[in-house]
Amino acid sequence: MDIHAIREQIRAGNYKFSDHAVKRMIKRSIRREEMEAVVLHDEIIEEYPHDKYSQAV
């Protein structure tokens, strides 16, 4: 999935955070709105298309 498709899903509210992500967000005091803003407005500086577990951006 490319970043444009991911952003569309974020704008539509069509996403879920994993339990692991929620735990990390709480531990680091990161709000949902902050995560959304990063995905919607920041730029990708490095991609890992052949990541061991899954494609990562």
N, C-alpha and C positions, 0 to 999 in steps of 0.2 A: 504494500500500500504506500503510495507516495504522500508527501507532506500535504499536498492540496486536498487529497481525499481525507486525510486525518483531520485537517482543519475544518472541513465540511461537517464531519461527524461531531467535532467539539462544538461548533456553532449550533448544531441541531440538538445538542445535549444527549447524543446517542453514543455514550461511552460509559465504562465503569473502571474504577481503580481496583487493582488486585488487593487482597488483604495485606500482602507484603508492602505494597506501595503506600497504603493507608497508614500502616505502622510506621514506616519511614517518614511520612509526611508529618505525623503527630510528633515523633521524636525530634524532628528538625523544625517544628513550628511553621510548616509550609501550608498555606491555605489552598483550597481547591481553586479559588479564583486566580491565585498566583500561578498555579500550574497551567490553567487555561490560557492565561496571558502569555506565558512563555511559548506555548505551542502555537498560539495564534500570531504572535508578533516577532518572535526572535528568529534568527537564521541558523541553519544547520552548518556547523563548521567542519564536521567530519562524518563520513558514512562508513559503515562496516557491513557491506552486502553479504559477506561470507562468514558472519559471526557464527561461532560454534553452536549456539542455542537457537538463534533466529536472526533474521535481518535486523540490524540496529541502525538507527539514525541519530 
